[in-house]
Amino acid sequence: MILSENRSPPFGITRLHETLADRLAIVVLVVVAVIAALTFRDYGLGWDDYTHSEYGDLLVALYRSGFTDTRAFSFVNLYMYGGGFDMVAALLDKVLPFDLFETRRLTGAAVGLVGLAVTWRIGRHLGGPIAGLIALVLLATCPLYYGQMFMNPKDPPFAVALTVLLLGMVRVFAQYPRPNAATVAIFGLGLGLTFGSRIMGGIAGIYAAAAMLLLLVVECRALGWRGAGGRFIRFILILLPGFALAYVVMGLIWPWGVISPLNPIRALEYFAHFFEKPWNELFNGRVISVPDMPRTYVPTLMAVTLPEVLLVLGCAGLIAAVADAVGSQRPLNRRAVLVLVAMAAAFPVLYAVIERPAMYNGLRHFVFVVPPLAALGGMAGAMILSQVARMGRRPAAVAAGVLLGFLVLPAIDMVRLHPYEYTHFNRAYGGVRTAATQFMLDYWGLSFKEATAKLRHLLQERGETAPDGRLWKVAVCGPPRPAEVGLGPEFETDWNPKGADFALTIGAFYCLRLDAPVLFEIVREGVVYARVYDLRKHPVDTLLTLPPP
């Protein structure tokens, strides 16, 4: 069996330490929740926010109309995604005292907290309470996960759903061949949420197949094909209620996926190929079309953006998990669980390297890899502390202090970058200062929220109003909807700078540095995230370094 509450603590680590670790984990969750509650309004809108909010309203209308209002089934391409997050946010918007996009930010924070709690439990299953605590802190201080969870309506909800499924599968294989009712329920819920969020969640089947193959091969040697096959059949029968629950959950949050049995297959075929008009992005100092990104795209970005402590402990945990799974002296159930979690952390990266799909927007499509990597990192951290504890209390205290110091560093970086945590590059690489000319930073355009608020305040402070009773015209290089929402009804926006009073640009390679007075800049760590220009006496012909699409 895997490590659990009933195991004996490692030498030098007492039950008291483990109880304290569980209590500290709860404190960490509470602290993150409080910080999120105090700061969720700081996060701006991204390119997809407005469209996703419309999709949520259409899904609510679908259910409210008794499935007669089917506009959600043909809304851009979002009907091929599950809309659970968008639908919940739309419903909460009707009862919470915030505006729509603040509600969406708060909903994202709540979903992210669920992912933190589930990762804690996975880490705890792998290596006990101390491993769970370390896993939780590794994920909570990961800027990619924390920053994306507030404002990305697609990838963090999918990552959390897949993490819930991973917890269910960890418990399923730990209790093989007779998982209990609670485990089957968690498995079914996670499976439904995963497929209901994105059909690509089928990748979890590969993780499970690898773990199941190990179990069957070893049991066939010990029990013969008949004995091993009988246990496997009983196992599947026990899981059937979980599969039924999964289908119901999937249907609730992705109704298009169940109105026709072939729709999930249609969605899979759609997403198996790049489905948009290609564009260029900056990667490693080169402007590259997104279908042509090199095989090194994901490994490179993981190496330069993830916190060093997460990378080191996560890789150490991955190696330890593979070594333990191969070692026949380990209990079979534990070996299967280690294979499962190792596959969850490593296989998507290997797939991206081998298959080389279209890749863009940094690591946002790979957020779901971070929770299992953090869980493995928690296991490795607990193993290291356990070994050091054998040397005595003083070395153990020093090791714990060093680990805490490394965990604090990315948290400091997150404070400095707030609310643009998702743009983080680690210190080993040189931070966002080094990355600014090499990679995309604020590709979501979140800095428009701060920039538009500052422009409105500046004009009010100066007592300026638009001439001739017209609206202020702002030329925008970046996501237009966030600019429009942030500026409000006294402004009109356009990508064409002809006749514009001001220009609002994000600090991306495709936005031209204009020959016009700069009213102000949005800056983090010496890097410009957005600029606002005064064009009233300095007209310009274009905002773009590239021709408009």
C-alpha positions, 0 to 999 in steps of 0.5 A, a space after each residue: 500500500 502507499 504511505 497513509 495515516 496508518 504508516 509509521 513515521 520515518 526515523 526522526 519525524 514524529 507523529 507530532 511533526 506530521 500533525 503539525 504539517 497537516 495543520 500548517 497545510 490548512 493554514 496555507 490554504 486559508 492564507 492563500 484564500 485570504 490573499 485571493 479575496 483581497 486581490 482578485 479585483 487587481 487582475 485584468 481581462 485577457 483576450 478570451 474573457 468577453 467571449 467566455 462570459 457570453 458562452 456562460 450566459 448562453 449555457 445558462 439560457 440553454 438550461 433556463 429555456 428547457 433546452 429550446 435556446 440552443 445558441 450555445 451549441 453553435 457559439 464560435 468554437 467554445 461549444 466544443 469545450 465544456 463550459 462549467 467554469 463559465 456557467 458557474 461564473 455566470 450564475 454567481 454573477 447574479 448573486 454576488 455583489 461584484 461586476 461580471 469580470 470581478 466575479 469571474 476572477 473570484 470564481 477562478 481563485 476558488 477553482 484554483 484553491 480546489 486545485 491546491 487542496 487536491 494537490 496537497 492530498 495527492 502529495 500526502 498520499 505519495 509521502 505522508 503529511 510533510 510531503 503533502 505540505 511541501 507539494 501544496 506550498 510548491 504549487 501555491 508559490 508557482 507563478 504560472 499556476 497562481 497567476 493563471 488561475 485568476 484570469 484564464 477561463 480554460 486551462 486552470 479549470 481543466 488542470 484542476 479537473 484533471 488533478 481531481 481525476 488524478 487524486 481519484 486514480 491514485 486512490 483507485 490504484 492504491 485500493 486495487 482491486 476493491 476501491 471503496 465507494 468514496 474513491 469511486 465517487 472521487 474518480 467519477 467526479 474527476 473523470 466527468 469534470 475532466 472530459 467536460 472541461 476538455 476532450 483532451 483529458 483523455 490523456 489521463 487514460 494513458 496514465 492509467 493504462 501504464 499503471 494498470 499494465 504494471 499491475 496486470 503484468 506482475 499479477 499475471 506472473 504471481 496469479 496466472 492470467 485467470 487469477 489476474 483477469 478475475 481481479 481486473 474484471 471485479 475492479 472494472 465492475 466496481 468502477 462502473 458507478 464511477 463511469 456513470 457519474 462521470 457521464 452525468 457530470 460531463 453532460 451537465 457542464 458540456 451538454 453539447 458533448 452528450 446531445 450526440 454520441 459522436 460529438 466527443 469524437 468530433 471535438 477530438 478530431 477538431 482539436 487534433 489539428 491546429 484550428 486557427 489562422 497561424 500567427 507569430 510569437 516571440 520564442 527564445 529571441 526569434 519570431 516564429 509561427 506557432 505551428 513551427 515552434 521547435 520541439 524544445 518549446 515546452 522543456 525550455 519554458 519549463 526550465 526558465 519560468 518555473 521556480 527553481 525549487 519546483 524544478 529541482 524537487 519535481 525532477 528529483 521526485 520524478 526520478 525517485 518515483 520511476 526508480 521505486 516503481 521499477 524496484 520489485 521490493 516495493 508493494 505493487 499498489 504503491 508502484 502503480 501509483 508512482 507510475 501513474 503520477 510520474 506519467 501525469 508529470 512527464 508524458 505530456 511534455 514528452 508528447 509535445 517534444 515528439 509530436 510537436 503540435 502548434 504551441 503558443 502563449 507560453 505554458 498556459 496549455 501545460 498548467 495541468 502538468 504542474 500539480 503532479 510535478 508539485 506532488 512529486 516534488 513534495 515527496 522528494 522534499 519529504 524524503 530529503 528531510 527524512 534522511 537529514 533527520 537521521 543525522 539529528 535535530 540540528 541538521 534537520 532544522 537547517 535543512 528545513 530552513 534552507 527549503 523554506 528559504 527556497 520556497 519563499 523566493 518565488 513568493 517574493 517574485 510574485 509580490 513584485 510582479 503582482 498582478 502579472 505573476 503569470 509572466 514570471 521567469 525564474 532567477 536562474 534565467 535572469 527574471 523578466 528583465 532578461 526575458 523581455 527581449 526573448 519571450 512573450 510576457 503579458 500576452 494576455 494583455 492584463 496590464 490594460 486594466 491598470 493602464 486604462 484606470 491610470 488614463 481615466 484618472 489622469 484625464 479627470 485630474 487634469 480636468 480634460 474632456 474630449 473636444 467637440 462633445 465627442 468621445 475620446 478615441 484610443 488606438 489599441 495594440 493588444 486585446 481590444 475588449 479589455 481596453 474597451 471595458 477598462 476605458 468605459 463609455 467615454 472612450 471609443 477604441 480602434 486598432 487604427 491610430 488615424 485621428 486617435 487622441 491616445 495610443 494604448 499598447 502592450 509591451 509585445 514585440 508586435 507593438 511599435 515604439 511610437 514617436 510620440 510623448 509617453 503619458 505613462 508606462 506600466 512597469 514591473 522589474 524595470 520591464 514595460 508591460 504597457 504604454 499610453 501615448 499622447 497622439 493629439 499633436 503627434 499623429 502616427 500611421 501605425 501601431 504595429 511592427 507587423 502588417 495587421 491581420 
